[in-house]
Amino acid sequence: MSNALQLPIIDLASPDRFSTANSIGKACIDYGFFYLVNHGVDEELIKKVFEQSSNFFSFPIEEKMKLAIKNHRGYTALYAEKLDTTLTTKGDSKETFYVGPLADGLNQWPLEEDLPSWRSTMETYHQKVLSAGTKLLSLIALSLKLDENFFGKVGALNEPLGFIRLLHYPGSGDLDSSSEEIYGASAHSDYGMITLLMTDGVPGLQICREKSKQPQVWEDVPSISGAFVVNIGDMMERWTNCLFRSTLHRVLPPRQERYSVAFFMDPGKDCIVECLESCCSEACPPRFPPIKASDYLEERFRLTSVK
């Protein structure tokens, strides 16, 4: 059985930045997850993104496969990824579409004649969520007793790797019946700095706060309309010497169809991730050596692809 969780709610527009930063710090230590409201991403735009996501995923598989993933951009089919690499099942029951940084020319787009305004909707959403994420990172820096521009100064915001991930989880009635337990997204932690997730309200997301404890205790994360669910990624956990927790989470196979939109905000490729001074001491030395952001992410992506 799982319990519903009451996560902290963070107001990005609050004028009291230091109080907000303290609340964020506490949420990152206690849960690794929180809700973000007043984030500046328009409700109408969010609605359009979900509509356009649904339009794309309703295409026949052969049409979607024309945009099959390359350079971490484009379409991945059902069961193509297994986030929990310890499982022996065939893969997770979701299909996805990635849109990466807008300036590098690597994104793949459906034809305008097939999906009018699809590209412009996703580009606008990318810009808006990147802006919200940048504001949030300045508050995270304050929560760690750092200069609010810290992440900019160390190169994390120099061409940051912002990725939209459109996710579609077919309802259980639309999947092949099988005796094996298939998750919508099997248990995993995210790889990067922070993730900002918007859902359509259909339940399924769960977190496990104590990843090393057995048996694992899973708690439901209810949806709050218009709020992002934000979580800390492994890279931020590494930066903070495990002060902030990158929490294990999963998506149960939904009884009804479910859509969500994740935005992964990761540092620029050449950023060096090393233990923050405010997070280590003689008594608590750095647990991890410094690493280049791109090297870390490439290795993590490689491990989760189903061969």
N, C-alpha and C positions, 0 to 999 in steps of 0.2 A: 504494500500500500504506500501511497505517497501523499504528503500533505501539501496544501497550497501555501506558498511563501509570500510574506509581506516584505517586498524589497523596498529600500529607501527610494524616495522620489526627489530628484535633483532638478532645480529650476535654473536653466542656463541663463535666463534673463534677470536673475536676482541682482540688485545693486550691491549687496553685501558679499563681495567676492571672497573675502577671507573666511566668512562663516560657511559659504557654499563649498569652498575648497576643503575645509575641515570635514564637512559632511561627506564629500566625495572620498576623502582619505579613509574615513571610517568604513564607508561602504565597500571600498576596495580591499580593506583588510578583513572585514567580517564576511563578505559575500563574494567579492569579485564581480558582482552584478549590481546594477541599479537602473531605475527608470529615469529618462531625461525628458523634461517637458519645457515648453517655451523655447524650443530649439531653433525656430526661424525657418523650418521647412514647411511650406504651405500645405494645408490639408487637401486642397484641390490638386496640387501636384502629386501628392502621395496617392490619391485616388486614381489619377491618370497612369501612374507607374504600375499600379496593380492591374488596371484594365489592359495596358499594353503587354504586361507580362502574360496575362491570361490569353490574349490574342496570339502571342507567339507560341505558347505551349500547346495551343489547340491545333496547330498545324500538323500534318502527317509527319511521321518520323523521317521519311526520306527527304522532306523539305528542311526539317531542322538539322539533319546531318550534313547538309550543304554548308552549314556554319559550324562544323565540328571543331572542337577546341584546338587552338594552337597559340603558342606564346601566352598561355593562361587566359585567352580570350575566346569567347564563343560558347558552344553548346556541349553539355555532357549528358548522355542518356541515362535512363534508369539503370541502376546497379553498376555504373561505371566507376564509382568511388566507394571506398570502404574506410571510414574515418577511424574506426576501432580496428587496428590491424591485428588484434589478437583473435578476432572472430573468424570462424571457418565458413560463415555464410557467403553468399555470392556477391554481396554489395548492398549499398543503401538504396531504399526505394524512393528515390527522388531524381528529378531531372533539373538541370540548372543551366543558367546562361551567365557568363562573366563579361562585364565591361570594365576595362582597366583605365589607367591614366589617359586623359583625352589628348594630350599633346604629342604622343609618340607615334601616332599613325598605325598602331598595331591592332586596334579594335576591329572586329567584324560586325557588320550591320545587316539586318534584313533589308531587302529592297524597299525603297520609299513607296513604290506602287503597290507592294504587298501589305505593308504596314505603315500607312501615312503617319508622320510625326513621331514614329517610334524612336528614331535616333535623337531627335531634338528633345524629347521628353527625358530620355535617359541622360543626355548630356547636362540638362538643367538640374536634374536630381543629383547627379555626381557633384556638380559645382556647389550646390546648396548644402549637401551633407558634408562635403569636405570642409566647408566654411564652419559648420557647426562643430565638427570634429576638432578643427584647429583651435576654436574657442575653448572647447572642453580640455584640450591638452594643456592650455595655459593654466587652467584651474588645477589640473592634475599636478603640474609642476609646483604650483603654490602649496598644494597639499603635502608635497615632499620637501618643503622648506627650500625650494629652489627659486631662482628668478623665473618670473612667469614666461619669459621668452626662451627658457632653457632649451626646449626641444628644437626651436629654430636655430639656436646658436650651435648645437652639435650636429646640424645637418639633417635632422629627422624630417624637417619640413622643406628641405631642398628637393623639389620634385618628388613629393611623397608618393608612395605606391597606394593610391586609393582604388579599391576594386568594389564595384557593385556586383552582387551575386543574386540574381533572380532565382528563386527556388519554387518548385512545384512538387508537392507530395500528392500523388493520386490517392483517392479514397480506397479503403481496403477492398471494396467491391470491384475495383478496376485492376487489381493486381492478380498475378498468377497465384492460385491457392497452393500453399506449400506447408509442410509440417515444420520447416525451420523458421526460427524467429528472425524476421527481417525488420530492422528499424528504419524509420524515415531518415534519420541521421544517427548513426551509432555513436556511442560515447566518445567524446573527444574534448580537447581544449583547443582554442584558436591559437594561431601561430604568432600573430603580430603584436601591434601596440594595443589598439582598441577596436571593438566591433560595435557598430550601431545597427540594431535590427528592428525592422518594422514588420508586424504580422497582420494577417487579415482577421484576427480574433479567434480563429479555430484553435482549440487547445492542442497541446502536444509537447511543448518545450518543458524540459525538466533539468534541474541541476543537482549535482552531488558535491556538497561543500567539502567533505573529507575524502579526497580521492584515494588515500592509502588505507582507509579503514575498511574492514570486511565484517559483515556484509555491507555493501554500499547502500546508503540511504538516499533515495531520490525524492525531490520536492518539485511540485508543479509551479511553473512561473505563469501566473495569469496575465492576460493581455490588458493593457490600459489603452483605450482608444486615443490615437494621435501621439502616444508617447513612444520614444525609442526604448528598447531594452538594450542597455549598454553592458558589455563585459570586457574585462581585462584579458589580454592575450599573453601567451608564453614569453614574448619578447619583453613586455612590460614587467612581468614577474621576474624575469632575469635581470633587467635593469635595476629593480628595487631589491634584489637579493632575497626574493621570496617574501618580502613584506606584503606586497599586494599579491592577491592570489588569482591565478588563471584557473578558473573553476571548470571542472568536468561538466559537460552538458550533453544532452541528446534530444532527439525528437522521436516520440513514439509514432508508430504508423497510425495516421489519423483514420477514424471511421469515415469521415467525409473529406473531400478534397481540401487541401490546405495550400495557401500561397504565403510566402514571406520574401522580404528583400533585406539582405545583409549588406552592410558596407564595411569592408575591412580597411582600416587605416593603418598602414605600415610605413616605416621610415624610408627615406630615400636610400637607394641601393648602396651608396658608399658610407652611410652612417655607421659608426662603430658603436656597438652596444656593449657598454661595460658598467660595472657596478657603480651606482651613484654614491657620492661621498656621504650623503645624508643617510645612507642605508647600510653602511658597514663601519666596523670599528675593530679594535684589537680582539674584543670578545666575540665579534661576529664578522669574521673576514669574508671577502668575496667568495661565493660558492662556484662561480663560473668564470672562465677566462674571457677577455674581450673577443668579440666576433663581428665580422662585417654583416650587416643586415641581409644583403642579397645572398650570401653563402648560407646563412641560417635558413632562410625561407625556401631556397631551392631544394635543400635536403629534406625539409619537412613535406613539401609538395610531392617529392619523388616517392616518399614512403607510403602515401595514401592512395596512389593510383592503382586501380585493379588491373593487373597485367593479364 
